[in-house]
Amino acid sequence: MAKVAVIILNYNGVWFLKQFLPSVIKNSVGSEIWVADNASTDDSMQYLREYHPDVNRIELEENTGYAGGYFEALERIKAEYYVLLNSDVEVSDNWVQPIIKLMDNDESIAACQPKIKSYSNKSLFDYAGASGGFIDRFGYPFCRGRIFDTLEEDKTQYDDVIEVFWATGACLFLRAKAYHEVGGLDIDFFAHMEEIDLCWRLKNRGYKVMCEPKSTVYHVGGGTLQKSNPNKTYLNFRNSLFTLVKNHPQKGLISVLIIRLLLDALAGIKFLISFEFSNIWAILKAHFSFYRSYSMTYKKRQNQDYSSLPHVYQASIVFQYYLKGKKNFNDLARLWS
């Protein structure tokens, strides 16, 4: 069994493989490299066979998204640690070792991420994860270094190792034993928010989720779905609600969901003002899908302690950002559980 398996999920991403796979191979000495292909229709597999025959390949029969693709791949790969790496990520020298060292020294750490910076502007944090993920009490995610669409410049202000609420799926280190213990990724999510659901389940079992900024990678973003794509809006809103129902403590769940309905309606008004009608429809579709699936989603609540919410921001990040103008993580009022 390998110590570390780096798994790149690919869907029609041959150009990303050509651009970034060589850096992964060069900077991941001692790790197994895998490419799990989500039924691509481009020449991704032909490229791997011709130019990187030593890279392990898994060819899946259909595109089941991030959650389904990785779920299938991780059922087949044996390793102590999994690293789920987006195909549109450039890794740096020594990106694996600091995180593995941290996790080796503390068996309670089940997941960890590096510092994620923007590939297009390497002085900025990246949207997907920045320097560690958090959520507010209503389930809205944000990051140390990124709140909604505001990206902070990296001035080493978030270079300390800290426990976070969630770690980014763009570059997610997982302790395999803990991952399988909680049942792995939820394939019903397809894509987006599935890493937050996974991290929440791990935390509910008493595990830690960390950020280790000594490791740094650079993320392109939007490789499969652009940020403005209505389908991305649909998945984000629907899966956020799924995550709350699956993981939030029973006490206060209904009131949180009611407030979420109101806050999501405000998001719809924002899209209306911007004439983004397709995104309004995406929010409505997300809620209809959530209502239809509520009973099935509720049954997924695992038998564990739902009594507390560690590392959750106890105010509304929507209120702090839009009404109080708090754009940077360090500007937020210190209202943490």
N, C-alpha and C positions, 0 to 999 in steps of 0.2 A: 504494500500500500504506500502510495506517495505521501510525503509530508505535506506538500502544497500543490494543488491543481489549479491552474489559471484557466478559466473557461470563458471563451468569447462566444456570445450568442450572435449569430449572423443571419440577416435577412436581406438579400439583394444588396449586400454591402461590399462588393468586390473592391470598390475604390478605397474604402476605409481599410480593408485588409491589406491592400497594396501599400497604403500610406503608413499604417500604424503597426501592423503585425511584426515587421522587422525590429522595431524598437522594443516590443514586448519580448521577443525571442532573445535579443541582445541583453536586456536588463533583467531577465528572470532566470538566470542560471541556477540550476538546482530544482526548479519547479517544472512540473509537467504542463505542457501547453495543449489545450484542447480548443477546437472550434466546433460548436454545435450549430448546425445549419437548420433554420426553420423553413425548410422546403423552398429555398431560393429558386427563382427562375432566371437569374443571371448566371454568369460563368464563375461564381465563387468557388465551387468545388473543383472545377477544372483548374483554376489558378492554384489552389492549394496542392493538388496532386502534382502539378508541373513544377512549382517553385518552392513549395514547402512540404515535401513528402514526409518529413519526420514529425510534422505536427499531427497530433491525434485528431481524428474527425468523427463526429456523430452526425448522420444525415437523417433528420426527422421527416416524417411523411407529410406533415401539414404544418402550416403556420399557426401556432397556438399562442403567439405573443410572448412577451418576456416571461410571464409567470408560467405558462404551460411549457415553453421551450426549455427553460431552466429546470423546471420540475422533472421533465423527462430525462434531461441530461444528467442531473445529479443523482438519479436513481441508478445510473450506469457507471458512475465514476467513483472510485474508491480513493479517498485521501483523508488526512487528518484535518486539513483546512481547504475550503473552497474559496476561490477568489472569482467573483462574478464581475467580469470586465466588459464594458460596452466596447463595441468595435470601433467607435469614434473617439477613443481615448489614446493620447500619447503618454506613455509612462516615462519616468525619469530614472536615472541611475539610483540604485539602492531604495527602490520604492516598496519592495516586499519585506525586507529584513526588519525594519523598525516595528512594523505591525505584528509580524510573527513573534518577535521577541517580547512585545507587550503581552500578547495572548498566551505565549508559553509561560510567562511569569505569573499569570492569574487565570486559573481555570474557570472562574466565574464570568469571564469575558466571552460572550458568544458571537459578537459581531463587532466590526470595526471598519472605519473608513479612513482614507488619507485626506489631506487637504486637496480640494478640487478647485482648480483654477481654469479660467477661460482660455481656450486654445487660440481664439482670435485676438484676445487682448490679455496677455499673460500677466499683466499687473492687477487684473481684477479677479475676484472670486467667481466661480461658476454657479449658474442658477441651480444646477442639480447637486446640491449637497454642501457646497462651500466648505466651511470648516466645522461641520456637524449639524445635524438636523434636530429640530424641536417642533412641538405642536402647542397650540393654545387649547383652552378648556373646551372649545367648540370643534376641535379637530382640524383646524387650519394649520398646515405645515409652514414652517419658515426655517431659516438657517442662520447660523453664526457667520455673518458676512453676506447674507442675502435675505431681504424681506420683500415678498411679492416680486415686483420687477426691478427693484433697486439692488444693484450689485455694488458692494463696497470695494475699494482698492485695498489690496493686501499690503499692509504696512507692518506686518508681523504682530498685529494686535491680537490675533487669535492663534498663536503658535503654541499654546499650552495644551497638554494632553488632558482631555476632560471626558466625563461621562455625558452622553447625549441621549436624546429620546430615540432617534432613528438615524441610521447610516444609509448613505446614498446607494441606490442600485446601480449607479454608473461604475462604481468600483467598490464592491462589497466583499469584505473578508468575513468568512463564516467558519465557526467551529462545526465540523460536519456532524458530530454527535449531537450537539444541541439543535442544529437545524432539523435533523430527522426526528428528534424527540418531540418537537412541536408540530410535526406533520408537514414541514416544508412550505413552499410557496402555495398560495391559493390560486388554482388555475382559473377560477371563475373571474378573477380580476382582469385577465388577459394582459393588460399593461397599465402602468401608473398606479402609485400608492401601494403596490404589493409589498415593497420593501418596508414601508411603515407598518403595515399589518403584521408582517413577519417579526419586526423588531419589537412591536408591542407585545406579541405573544411570548417572545423570548423574555422580555422584562417581567411579564406576569408570572413567569416561572422562576423569577429570581436572578436571571442572568443580567449582565451589564452589556451595554452598547457604548462603544467608545469612538473617539476621533483622535488619531495620532498624526499631527501635522508635520512630523519629521519626514513623512512620506508625502510626496506631492505628485499629482498627475494633472493632465490638461485635457479638458473635455470640449469637443466641438458642439454637441447638443443638436437635437432635432434631426438626427440621422434617419429616423424612421417616420416620426410624426413631428412636423413643425409646431412650434409653440402656439401659433395662431390657428391651427387646424381644429375645426369644430369637433372632430372625433376625439381629439386630445382633451378638449373641454368636457365632453361627455364622460370620458373615462375618469378624469380627475374628480369631477363632482360626484359621480355614482360611486366610485371606489372609496372616496372619503367617507361617504355615508355607510358603506359596507364595513369599513374599518371601525367606525364608532360602534355599530351594533355588535360586532364580533368581540370587541375588546373593552369597551367602556364599563366601569363599575355599574352594577344594576341601579344603585342609588343615583338618581339624577339623570339617567339615560334619556327618559322621555322628554324632560324639560330641555336638555341639550339639543335633542333632535328638533324640537319645536323652534328653538332659537335659530338653529341652523337653517330651517326653512325660511325664516325671515331674512337672515343674512344672505342666503343664496338668491332670494328675491332682489335684494339690493344689488347683488352682482349682475342680475339680469337687467336692472335699470341702468347700470353703468354701461352694459353692452348696448342697450337701447339708445342711450345718448351718443354712443360712438357709431351708431348705425350698423352694429355687428349682429344682424338678425339671425345669422346661422348659429352663432354662439348662444343666443337666447333659446333657440329651439334645442340646442344641445343640452342646456341646463334642464329644460322641461323633460326631455327624453331621459336624462339621468334620473330625475325624480320618479318618473313613471316606472322605469326599470327597477329602481330601489323599492318602491311600494309593492310591485309584483313579487319581488324576491325576498321581502322582509322575513317571512316565516322561515324560509330555507336558510337565510343568513343568520338568523337568531339561533338556529339549531347548531351552528358551528361554534358557539361559545364553548370554550374548553373548560374542563373541571379544574379550576385553579382559583387563586385568590384575586378577586376583583375589587378588593377593598380600598386600594390606593392608586394614585396616578403619579408616580415619581417623575421628576424633571418635566412637568407640564407647566406652561405659562398660564397662570390663573386669571389673567385678564383676556380681553379680546384683541387679537393682533390686528383685526380689521379696524377696530376703534382707534388703537394706538397709531396705526399707520396713516389712515385716511383722515381722521378727525384731529389727532394730536400731532401729526407730522413727524412721528418717530420713524425715521427711515433706516437707521443703523441699529444693529443688535445691542451695542453697548449703551444706546440711548433709552432702551426700554426700562420702564419702571420695574423695580426688583420684586416682582410678584410671582415667585416660583414655589411649587410644591416641594 
